[in-house]
Amino acid sequence: MLEFAIGSGVLVSIFTGTFQFGYTFYQYNLLLNAVNEGARYAALRPYDSTTTTPSTAFSNAVKNMVVYGNPTGGSAPVVPNLATSNVNITVGFLNSVPRTMAVSISGYTINSVFSSTTYTGKPRVTYSYQGEFSPY
């Protein structure tokens, strides 16, 4: 019984740590997939601004794509507790034309069993812009 008491304490600690790591990794993977879909969508959507600051319509559509998996919005986020305010869009210009679309997450916290992890600036996905540039 003494061996079981000592051994079970070690095993419970190992299983708890494995669960916490696995859950955090799973949530991060969901977040990465959502950011990837949003960046891909941004790279293909017509860009309607003449500056690196996207228009409200473009920005909202990309943020909704990241959070809800749909550019028009939704009711349940694809990643728990993810909000459009956590999504950042960075447009890279070259010779006054959009060159890259980067989407990242800031201020999102994954709450695991015993700790929480806050992500700022990651995950970040960048795609070359391949959409139609139509600022007028």
Sequence and secondary structure as in RCSB ss.txt:
>XXXX:A:sequence
MLEFAIGSGVLVSIFTGTFQFGYTFYQYNLLLNAVNEGARYAALRPYDSTTTTPSTAFSNAVKNMVVYGNPTGGS
APVVPNLATSNVNITVGFLNSVPRTMAVSISGYTINSVFSSTTYTGKPRVTYSYQGEFSPY
>XXXX:A:secstr
 HHHHHHHHHHHHHHHHHHHHHHHHHHHHHHHHHHHHHHHHHHHS B  SSSS  HHHHHHHHHHHHHSSTT  S
S SSTT  GGGEEEEEEEETTEEEEEEEEEEEEEEE SS EEEEEEEEEEEEE  S B   
